[in-house]
Amino acid sequence: LLVFSFLCGAYACGLLIDKNQVHFGGKAFYGLALVLNSSLLASAAFIPGRLLPVCLVAAACGLQNAMCTSHFGAIIRTTHVTGTVTDIGSTLGRISMIYIRKGCRCSKLDDVERAEVGVDARKLGVLFGLWSFYFMGGLFGVYMENIIPGPP
């Protein structure tokens, strides 16, 4: 649930911030993303319980991570699972925003948008493969922990 919340935060960034570039004053809504991030954190501080506040903080972390990735123009990160989940979320958000913009105008994708969606779709294939191996490695580690005896 926490990884999904993190993914949702990164997805929100992909919806708000267009591509892996800085567009201050352009199509990107950095200010709105910052307000959303602070709202998630403030809400988590005042909502009772444990699960919902932690999920809100995880979403804020995903949003923050994706904003930094977008700002610095990282293409893909493979060193840790949160980087991969961030890239998946923000890429899905970018693809969704392209279709949402076209859906509102009831027109088809032009060649550039089709190329962007195609590149992002291929990138998602690589990212989902990476995430799958992270997941399988984690399961294998849990399995081996139960098989191999630890130190006395």
Secondary structure, 3 states (H helix, E strand, C coil): CHHHHHHHHHHHHHHHCCCCCCCCCCCCCHHHHHHHHHHHHHHHHHCCCCHHHHHHHHHHHHHHHHHHHHHHCCCCCCCCHHHHHHHHHHHHHHHHHHHHHHHHHCCCCCHHHHHHHHHHHHHHHHHHHHHHHHHHHHHHHHHHHHHCCCCC
